[in-house]
Amino acid sequence: MLLRKLESGEAARVQWVADTSHELRTPITILATHLDAMQDGIIAPTPANLTVLSDTVKEMERLVSDLHVLARADAGAQALQSEPVDPAGLCEEVAAAFAPRLASHPLHYRLIDELEPGCLVHGDRQRLGQVLSNLIGNSLRYTDPGGQVQVVLALAGPHIVIRVEDSAPGVPDAALPRLFERFYRVDESRSRASGGSGLGLAICEAIVAGHGGRMQASHSPLGGLRIDILLPAQAARPHHGDCP
């Protein structure tokens, strides 16, 4: 059994390196071909062509940053701050940042808070905000205009559930168990066109796991995707509500 685990771990490491190399190859190829063409005088270093190079470098920077986050998570070295966080307040803060984009898409956003007063999570406010931003950003990227994004806060046993769900289009059944895999894309061409690296949900899962929680994906009754974030609940002070 130990040998099988070691072999499985080595196979995963090899696949991880291969996938990373594959993802880096595309932007490097774009940079190399454009620079060679400029040096040979085939294309001119116009503002438009330089913008292509600049955008490609930024894409590589995002990818390397994402890889760094995952590498630290794998090593158990996530730098997570710890403080009481009000889930409703955090959701409102993230939604406010997305308000202009939600209005222009357009998508209707609403927050349903079913938590008792005083129910908090203990963790890194910035990182948890990053998770919510990623999920709402995905809804903006993939949900049909005129649809909706809904965030529900509820208690499930010892966990606070932060549920982010959206309307059509949905995700195929076969894709649901793979959504948190690194570099996995439901629609690769569409993800690349919108700037997706295929690492966003993997990073979210790593951050949530670092808080002692977990994530799960399912179909939403709204017609799109539903992502549940389950985090250990903490009461801010003694009270008679349902928060443990």
BARO-106437 format. One record per atom (N, C-alpha, C): x, y, z; residue in three letters. Coordinates in steps of 0.001 Angstrom, whole numbers, plus 524288, in hexadecimal, padded with zeros to 5 digits. Example, Ala and Ser with C-alpha at 12.3 -4.5 7.8 and 13.67 -1.06 7.14 Angstrom:
! BARO-106437
833867E9C681E78Ala 8300C7EE6C81E78Ala 833907F31C81E78Ala 832327F73681BA8Ser 835667FBDC81BE4Ser 832648001E81EBESer 
This chain:
! BARO-106437
803407FB4D80000Met 800008000080000Met 80365804E780000Met 807A2804CA8031DLeu 80B308094180348Leu 80DB180A287FDF9Leu 80F1F805CC7FB62Leu 811798063F7F632Leu 80DAB808AD7F25ALeu 808BE807107F29CArg 804CE809477EF17Arg 8041E80F177F00FArg 80440810A27F513Lys 803BA8162E7F655Lys 8085A8194C7F438Lys 80D0B8170C7F4C4Leu 811AC819B57F2CELeu 8117D81A337ECE0Leu 80FD7815F87EA51Glu 80F74816157E49DGlu 80B56819FE7E2D7Glu 806F781A2F7E5A5Ser 802D881DE07E452Ser 804B38237C7E510Ser 807978246B7E958Gly 809AB8299E7EA53Gly 80D9382B437E636Gly 810E2827AA7E487Glu 814B3828DF7E07EGlu 81201829E77DB4EGlu 80DFD826D97DA0FAla 80B1B827AB7D539Ala 8087782D057D542Ala 8064B82E907D9BEAla 803C1833AA7DA2FAla 807C38380A7D987Ala 80C7A8373A7DBC0Arg 8108D83B387DB43Arg 8123C83BD27D596Arg 812EF837767D2E4Val 8147C8379F7CD6AVal 8104E83A567CA21Val 80B578391A7CB2DGln 8071183B897C84AGln 806D58415F7C962Gln 807C6842DC7CE3CTrp 807B7848577CFCATrp 80BE984B647CCD4Trp 8109A849257CC85Val 814D784BB37C9A5Val 8138584C0F7C3D9Val 8115E847DD7C1A4Ala 80FF8847D37BC18Ala 80BC284BD87BAEAAla 807CE84C2B7BE40Asp 8039584FEE7BD6EAsp 80595855877BDD6Asp 80905856717C1B0Thr 80B3585BA87C25BThr 80E6085D3B7BD8FThr 8118D859AB7BB9FSer 814AD85AC27B6F3Ser 8113085C037B24FSer 80CF2859177B1D4His 8094B859EE7AD83His 806DC85F557ADD0His 8054D860F27B288Glu 802CC8660B7B32CGlu 8069186A857B219Glu 80B87869D87B37DLeu 80F6086DF57B298Leu 8110D86E437ACE5Leu 81080869F47AA1CArg 8126A869C87A4B8Arg 80F9B86DB27A133Arg 80A7286E427A1D4Thr 80775871C279E66Thr 809308777579ED5Thr 80955879D27A38APro 80B1787F477A3C7Pro 810C7880007A232Pro 8141B87C347A36AIle 8199587C9E7A1D8Ile 81A0A87C8A79BE9Ile 816F58793A79962Thr 81700878FB793A7Thr 8153D87E2679142Thr 8112D8807E79386Ile 80F438858779198Ile 81388889AC79210Ile 8161C889E57968CLeu 81A4E88DB779753Leu 81EBD88CD779376Leu 8205E887F2792E7Ala 824D1886C178F86Ala 823B488818789D6Ala 81F19886A6787F6Thr 81DE2887A078272Thr 81D6688D7A7814FThr 81B048905E784D4His 81A748960178405His 81FC6898BD78436His 823008974A78805Leu 8281B899CB78876Leu 82B8F8987F783C9Leu 82B72893917820BAsp 82E7D8920D77D6CAsp 82CB589519778A0Asp 82783895A477815Ala 825708987677392Ala 826F689E39773B0Ala 8271B8A07777861Met 828BB8A5E8778DFMet 82E858A6887778EMet 831C78A2F07797CGln 8375D8A33077863Gln 838878A27C77293Gln 8355C89F5976FF7Asp 8363689E5B76A5FAsp 833928A276766F4Asp 830CE8A62176956Gly 82E448AA3476665Gly 8293E8A88E763C4Gly 827308A3FB7653DIle 822548A21B762E5Ile 81DAA8A527764F8Ile 81DA98A64876A07Ile 8199C8A99876C49Ile 81C428AE0B76F3BIle 819958B26E76FA0Ala 81BC78B70577235Ala 81A3A8B71D777F7Ala 81D938B95977B41Pro 81C468B9C4780DBPro 818488BE19781D3Pro 813B78BD7C77F86Thr 80F8D8C15F7802AThr 80D228C0D978592Thr 80A488C4E37875CPro 807A28C46D78C70Pro 804218BFA178CCEPro 801758BE417888AAla 7FDFB8B9B37889FAla 801158B4AC78966Ala 805748B41C7869DAsn 808A58AF647871DAsn 80B4C8AF2078C70Asn 80CE88B39178E74Leu 80F438B3AB793A6Leu 80B3C8B260797DELeu 806538B3D1796EBThr 8022D8B27D79A9BThr 801678AC9879AECThr 801D28A9EF79673Val 801778A43B79668Val 805B58A1E4799DAVal 80A7C8A3E57995ALeu 80ECD8A1EA79C8BLeu 80DE38A3167A252Leu 80C168A7CC7A376Ser 80B1E8A9407A8E7Ser 806E28A5D77AB56Ser 802A08A4F27A875Asp 7FE5E8A1B07AA79Asp 8003589C127AB57Asp 8039A89A337A7DBThr 80598894DC7A867Thr 8090C8945F7AD38Thr 80C418984C7AE3EVal 80F89898407B2F4Val 80C1C8984E7B7D4Val 807FD89B777B7C7Lys 8047089BA17BC45Lys 801C58965A7BD1ALys 80079893C07B8C5Glu 7FE2288E8D7B92FGlu 801E888AC17BBC9Glu 806D788B0C7BA48Met 80ACA887A97BCA4Met 80B8C888FA7C267Met 80B6B88DF57C3B9Glu 80BFB88F8F7C92CGlu 8078988D597CC7CGlu 802C188D8D7CA69Arg 7FE4088B5F7CD48Arg 7FEE6885847CE02Arg 8009C882DF7C9E6Leu 8013E87D3B7CA38Leu 8056987BC27CE35Leu 809D787E737CE06Val 80E0B87D4A7D1BDVal 80C4C87E6C7D74EVal 80966882AF7D80DSer 80767883F07DD3CSer 803B587FB17DF2DSer 8004087DD47DBC5Asp 7FCAA8799A7DD35Asp 7FFA28749E7DE98Asp 8039A873677DB8CLeu 806BB86EC07DC99Leu 8098086F2E7E1DFLeu 80B41873E47E31DHis 80DE0874BE7E81FHis 80A22873C47ECAAHis 80557875B47EC25Val 80171874E17F046Val 8007386F0F7F11CVal 7FFE586C227ECD7Leu 7FEDA8668B7ED43Leu 803948639B7EF70Leu 80840865447EDEDAla 80CED862B47EFF2Ala 80D638636F7F5D8Ala 80C35868197F7B6Arg 80C4F8690B7FD58Arg 80815865DF8001EArg 8038F8655F7FDA5Ala 7FF668623A7FFFFAla 8010C85C8A80056Ala 8037F85A897FC37Asp 80554855227FC37Asp 80956854348008EAsp 80C71858398019AAla 81085857BB80595Ala 80E7A858F380B0FAla 8096985A2780B72Gly 8072F85B8381081Gly 80936860A68128DGly 80A918643780EFBAla 80D098691F8108BAla 809CF86DDD80EF1Ala 804A286D4C80EC1Gln 80164871D180D8CGln 801CF875DC811EBGln 802AE87AB781071Ala 8031287EE98144CAla 7FD9B8812081544Ala 7FAAD87E95818AELeu 7F54C88026819C5Leu 7F50C8831681EEELeu 7F2C3887C181EC1Gln 7F1C888AAD82385Gln 7ECDE888808261BGln 7EC3C8897482B17Ser 7E7BE8874782DE6Ser 7E4F588B94830EFSer 7E00688C5782F98Glu 7DCCE8903383249Glu 7D71688EB183198Glu 7D39A8908083504Pro 7CE0388F7F8344BPro 7CC118926582F75Pro 7C93188F9982C1EVal 7C738891D682746Val 7C1578911E8270BVal 7BE938956282619Asp 7B8E9895328255EAsp 7B7D1893CC81FACAsp 7B59688F3081E93Pro 7B4BD88D9981921Pro 7B15C8915F81608Pro 7AD438936D81872Ala 7A9C689707815A7Ala 7ACA389C0781430Ala 7AFAB89E13817D7Gly 7B2A28A2D0816BDGly 7B69C8A1F481271Gly 7B91C89D6981276Leu 7BCF289C2D80E69Leu 7BA5389BC280917Leu 7B5D08992D808E3Cys 7B2F4898A8803F1Cys 7B14D89DF3801CFCys 7AF748A16180540Glu 7ADD08A6908038AGlu 7B2748A9AD80176Glu 7B6E98A90F803F1Glu 7BBA38ABD080239Glu 7BD518AA0E7FCCAGlu 7BD4E8A4ED7FBEFVal 7BEE48A2D87F6D3Val 7BAE88A45C7F2A8Val 7B5E08A3EB7F3F1Ala 7B1C98A54D7F029Ala 7B2218AB037EE9CAla 7B36D8AE717F251Ala 7B3EC8B3FE7F11BAla 7B8478B4ED7ED29Ala 7BC928B1FB7EDA9Ala 7C0E08B2897E9F7Ala 7BF518B0C67E480Ala 7BBBD8AD037E42CPhe 7BA068AAF27DF21Phe 7B5408ADC87DCF2Phe 7B2FD8B1627DFF1Ala 7AE0E8B3D17DE65Ala 7AE1B8B61B7D8DDAla 7B21C8B9087D754Pro 7B2048BB307D1FEPro 7B2028B6F57CDC9Pro 7B5018B2D77CE86Arg 7B5308AEA37CAA5Arg 7B0238AB867CA94Arg 7ADC68AABB7CF24Leu 7A8CE8A7F37CF55Leu 7A4908AB147CC80Leu 7A4C28B03F7CD23Ala 7A0D38B38E7CAA5Ala 7A1908B3C87C4BDAla 7A6648B3A37C2F0Ser 7A75A8B4247BD57Ser 7A6CB8AEFD7BA6CSer 7A7078AA8D7BD2DHis 7A6CD8A5857BA5CHis 7A1A18A4A47B77AHis 79CF68A5327B9A5Pro 79BC28A5FA7BF32Pro 79A628A0C47C1DAPro 79B5F8A09B7C6FDLeu 799B589C387CA37Leu 7973789E6A7CF27Leu 792F389C077D0C4His 7905E89DA47D597His 792E689ABB7DA26His 794C089DA97DE11Tyr 7974F89B5A7E29FTyr 793D589BF87E767Tyr 7939A897DE7EA8FArg 790F18986F7EF93Arg 7938E894FE7F3A6Arg 7935A896D47F880Leu 795858940B7FCF8Leu 791118926380082Leu 790F588D4C801D2Ile 78D1188B2E8056DIle 78FF08896E80A52Ile 78F2F88C3980E8DAsp 791F588B1E8136FAsp 78E4A888598173FAsp 78F298834181803Glu 78BEE8802981B8FGlu 78EB987F12820BFGlu 7932488193821ABLeu 79622880AA8266ELeu 793DF883AD82B02Leu 7947B8817282FAAGlu 793158843C83466Glu 797228887F8356CGlu 795A288CC4837E7Pro 79971890DD83933Pro 79DE788E9C83C73Pro 7A29E8904383B3AGly 7A72588E8083E42Gly 7A9EC889CF83C0DGly 7A7EC88773837E3Cys 7AA9B883018357FCys 7AF218850083223Cys 7B3D58836E8336ALeu 7B87988539830B8Leu 7BBC28809A82EF0Leu 7BF5C881B182B6CVal 7C37A87DEF82A30Val 7C8908805482BFAVal 7CC3D87D1082D56His 7D15087EF182F27His 7D53A87DDD82AD5His 7D7738820782898Gly 7DB1D881168245FGly 7DD508861082213Gly 7DF618857F81D6CAsp 7E1F9889BF81AA6Asp 7DDF888C958173BAsp 7DC958914B818C1Arg 7D8848942A815F4Arg 7DA058950381041Arg 7DED98966180F41Gln 7E0828976E809E3Gln 7E03B8928D80682Gln 7E20488E26808A1Arg 7E1FB8894E80597Arg 7DC728874F804B2Arg 7D921887B3808A5Leu 7D3B488615807EELeu 7D0F6889A880400Leu 7D26088EA68041EGly 7D0568923B8002AGly 7D23A890C37FABBGly 7D70888ECD7FA6AGln 7D91688CFD7F561Gln 7D5DB888747F34AGln 7D448884E77F6BAVal 7D10C8807A7F51BVal 7CBD68826B7F2F3Val 7C949885DA7F5D5Leu 7C43F887E97F40ELeu 7C4CD88AF67EEF4Leu 7C8F288DFE7EE83Ser 7C9DB890FB7E9BASer 7CA9188D637E513Ser 7CD5C8891C7E5EBAsn 7CE2B885647E1A7Asn 7C904883037DFE9Asn 7C5B5881987E3A2Leu 7C0C287F127E246Leu 7BD06882DC7DF8ELeu 7BCAB8879F7E187Ile 7B94088B747DEFEIle 7BB7D88CF47D9AEIle 7C0A888D3D7D958Gly 7C31E88E517D44FGly 7C1FE88A157D055Gly 7C1EF885297D219Asn 7C092880DE7CE92Asn 7BAF68815C7CCA7Asn 7B772882E37D037Ser 7B1FD883997CEA3Ser 7B18A887E37CA88Ser 7B46688C1B7CB3BLeu 7B45C8904C7C75ELeu 7B68888E727C228Leu 7BA6A88B1E7C26CArg 7BD0C889597BDA4Arg 7B9A48859A7BA86Arg 7B6A1882557BD28Tyr 7B40587E0D7BA71Tyr 7AE1087E497BA5BTyr 7ABAC8816B7BDC4Thr 7A5F18818C7BDF7Thr 7A3C6884FF7B99FThr 79F948833C7B735Asp 79D238863D7B301Asp 79B4188B897B507Asp 79BE488FB57B1E5Pro 799EA894D87B36EPro 7941A8949A7B4ADPro 79285897AD7B890Gly 78D19897AA7BA3DGly 78BF4893937BE5FGly 78FEF890867BFDAGly 78F3E88C767C3CBGly 78FFD88E897C94AGly 7913D88AFD7CCD4Gln 791B688C907D245Gln 7960C889AA7D515Gln 7981088C3D7D90DVal 79BE1889F67DCA7Val 799A488A787E21AVal 799B58863C7E4F3Gln 79758886367EA27Gln 79B44884047EE17Gln 79BCE886BA7F277Val 79F1C884DC7F6B9Val 79B9B883CF7FB6EVal 79BF387F137FD78Val 798C787D87801F6Val 79C6787C4480681Val 79B3A87E6B80B05Leu 79E2287D3E80FD1Leu 79A9287A158135FLeu 79C658758D81505Ala 79929872218184DAla 79CAA86EFD81BECAla 79A3886C8381FB4Leu 79D038693482362Leu 79BB68638A82246Leu 79FB18603482205Ala 79EF885A9B82139Ala 7A23C857C882552Ala 79FC18566C829AAGly 7A2A9853FE82DEDGly 7A6BA857B98300BGly 7ABA88560D8305CPro 7AFC38597783273Pro 7B22585D1382E57Pro 7AFE885D1A829B3His 7B2278602882570His 7AEA0864A4823BCHis 7B115868F58226EIle 7AE6E86D1D81F98Ile 7AF1886BF5819D0Ile 7AAD486C18816FCVal 7AAEE86B248115BVal 7AA638705480E80Val 7AE118715D80B18Ile 7ADB5875CE80784Ile 7ACCA8737780224Ile 7A81A8741780028Arg 7A68E871B17FB32Arg 7A655875DB7F6EBArg 7A950875057F2D8Val 7A9408788F7EE58Val 7A70C8757E7E9C2Val 7A2B8877587E791Glu 7A04B874957E32FGlu 79E64878737DF1EGlu 79E008768D7DA5AAsp 79C7187A037D619Asp 798AE8773A7D272Asp 796D187A187CE9ASer 79318878037CACCSer 795FE875E27C60ASer 79308874487C21BAla 795318719B7BD8DAla 79975874D27BAD4Ala 79D02872087B83EPro 79D1286C657B740Pro 79F48869487BBD9Pro 79DEF8644C7BBFCGly 79FD0860EA7C012Gly 7A4E785E467BE94Gly 7A67685A997C1DFVal 7AB48857967C116Val 7A9C3851E57C039Val 7AC1184F2C7BC6FPro 7AABF849AE7BB98Pro 7ABBF8465F7C07EPro 7A8B2842417C11DAsp 7A95083ECC7C5A5Asp 7AEE283CE47C633Asp 7B14D83B6B7C1E2Ala 7B68F8392C7C20CAla 7BA9F83D197C3E4Ala 7B97A8422D7C364Ala 7BD4C8462B7C4D5Ala 7BD3B8476C7CAAEAla 7B8D5846857CD3FLeu 7B84F848207D2B5Leu 7BCA8846127D63DLeu 7BDE3840F47D616Pro 7C1F583F097D9A0Pro 7C778840CB7D830Pro 7C8178434B7D3B1Arg 7CD52844D67D1F1Arg 7CE4C84AB57D258Arg 7CA6F84DA77D41BLeu 7CADB853597D3FELeu 7CF64855707D73ELeu 7D0E3852AD7DB5EPhe 7D513854917DEC0Phe 7DA6D852667DD40Phe 7DAA484F747D8F8Glu 7DFAA84D857D71DGlu 7E2D2851FE7D4C3Glu 7E7DC851CB7D575Arg 7EB3B855DE7D359Arg 7EB70855987CD67Arg 7EAC285A167CAFAPhe 7EAEA85ACB7C54EPhe 7E6298587C7C287Phe 7E250856A07C57FTyr 7DDA9854857C2DFTyr 7DA23858F77C121Tyr 7D8408589F7BC58Arg 7D49A85C717BA37Arg 7CFFE8598C7B7CBArg 7CB4685B497B903Val 7C6AA858E27B6A8Val 7C6B3859E07B0D4Val 7C7C785EC27AF69Asp 7C81C8604F7A9EBAsp 7CD51863087A945Asp 7D133860327A75CGlu 7D6888623E7A73FGlu 7D706867247A3EEGlu 7D4A48673179F5ASer 7D52D86BBB79BF3Ser 7D2A88708579E65Ser 7CE1286FBA7A0D4Arg 7CB58874287A33CArg 7CE5E876227A7F7Arg 7D0B9872807AB06Ser 7D3AC874127AF9ESer 7D87B8772F7AE14Ser 7DB47875667AA16Arg 7DFEE878397A860Arg 7DE8787D9D7A65AArg 7DA3687DE97A375Ala 7D8A8882EB7A131Ala 7D759886E37A567Ala 7D582885107A9F1Ser 7D401888A57AE1ASer 7D841889397B234Ser 7DCDA887047B12FGly 7E134887C27B4B4Gly 7E198883C27B90BGly 7DE9187F9C7B8DEGly 7DEC187BB37BCFBGly 7E378878217BC75Gly 7E61E877227C0D8Ser 7EAB0873B67C0C3Ser 7E94786E1B7C215Ser 7E48B86D487C413Gly 7E3228680D7C5CFGly 7E4FF866EB7CB53Gly 7E6ED86AF17CE1FLeu 7E8EC86A337D36ELeu 7E58686CD47D795Leu 7E1C9870077D5E3Gly 7DEC7873217D99BGly 7DC0386FEB7DDC1Gly 7D92386BF07DC26Leu 7D63C868CC7DFF2Leu 7D9E38656B7E338Leu 7DE42863BE7E0F6Ala 7E21D860C27E3FCAla 7E462864267E853Ala 7E561869207E721Ile 7E75A86CBB7EB15Ile 7E33486DA27EF45Ile 7DE5D86E597EDA0Cys 7DA1786F047F164Cys 7D9CD86A607F519Cys 7DA16865B77F2ECGlu 7D9CB860FF7F624Glu 7DE52860C67FA02Glu 7E3028624C7F840Ala 7E7958623E7FBAEAla 7E6F38662780024Ala 7E4EA86ACA7FEECIle 7E41586EC5802F9Ile 7E01386CEA806F5Ile 7DBBD86AC480509Val 7D79F868E98088EVal 7D99D8645C80BE4Val 7DCA2860D080992Ala 7DEDF85C7380C86Ala 7E28A85E77810C8Ala 7E559862B080F9EGly 7E8C98650581382Gly 7E5D78673F81826Gly 7E0D4868428176CHis 7DD7886A2281BAEHis 7DA89865AB81E58His 7DBE2860D881D05Gly 7D93285C6181F56Gly 7D3F285B4A81CEEGly 7D2FE85D5A81831Gly 7CDF985C938159CGly 7CE7185962810ADGly 7CA4F8595B80DA6Arg 7CA4D85676808BFArg 7C6858591C804EBArg 7C705857AC7FFF1Met 7C39B859C67FBE2Met 7C125855437F8E6Met 7BC8B8562B7F6D5Gln 7B9F6852357F3ADGln 7B6B9854E07EF70Gln 7B664852357EB04Ala 7B3A5854627E676Ala 7AEEE851087E521Ala 7AACD8538F7E350Ser 7A614850C87E1B2Ser 7A30B854477DDEFSer 79ECD852307DBDEHis 79B71855477D872His 79818858F57DBC4His 7976185DA87D9D2Ser 79422861747DC9ASer 78E83861377DAAESer 78ABB861BE7DE35Pro 78540862237DC81Pro 7844B866DC7D8F4Pro 787E486A9B7D909Leu 7875886F2F7D5A4Leu 788AB86DEC7CFF8Leu 78B02869517CF1DGly 78C56867B27C9D1Gly 79216867B77C88EGly 795508698E7CC34Gly 79AE8869C07CB50Gly 79DEB866577CF1DGly 7A229868837D128Leu 7A5A5865A87D4ACLeu 7A4D1867727DA48Leu 7A534863C67DDE9Arg 7A4EC864F77E377Arg 7A9FB8632E7E60EArg 7AC81866C07E8D5Ile 7B138865827EBCFIle 7B01A866847F18EIle 7B0D68629B7F4D0Asp 7B02F863297FA6FAsp 7B588863687FD11Asp 7B64E8676F80043Ile 7BAF4867E980386Ile 7B949866B880914Ile 7BB90862C180B74Leu 7BA3E86145810D2Leu 7BED98629581456Leu 7BDE98661E8180ELeu 7C1FD867E481B9ELeu 7C0418670E8213FLeu 7C3DF865B9824C2Pro 7C2658651E82A48Pro 7C01286A2182C64Pro 7BB9C869A282F05Ala 7B8EC86E3283135Ala 7BB2686F8183686Ala 7BAC287479837E0Gln 7BC8A8764283CF3Gln 7B8D887A7283EDCGln 7B73A87A0B843C8Ala 7B3D187E028460AAla 7B717882898480AAla 7B57388749846C3Ala 7B85E88BDB84881Ala 7B7B088CBD84E5AAla 7B33F88B368505EArg 7B21288C02855E2Arg 7AD9F8885785760Arg 7ACEF8873185C75Pro 7A89C883C485DFCPro 7A3588861885C67Pro 7A00A882E685A22His 79AC688497858C9His 7975C87FC78582FHis 7928688092856ECHis 78ED087C3A856C9His 78D9287A7D85137His 790AD87C0C84D6CGly 78FB987A6E84806Gly 791B1874F684711Gly 791D58738C84228Asp 7935F86E41840A9Asp 7992B86DB183FA0Asp 79C1F8720783F89Cys 7A1AE871A083E6CCys 7A46B86F16842FDCys 7A79F86AFF8420DPro 7AA2D8684E84675Pro 7AE2386BCB84934Pro 
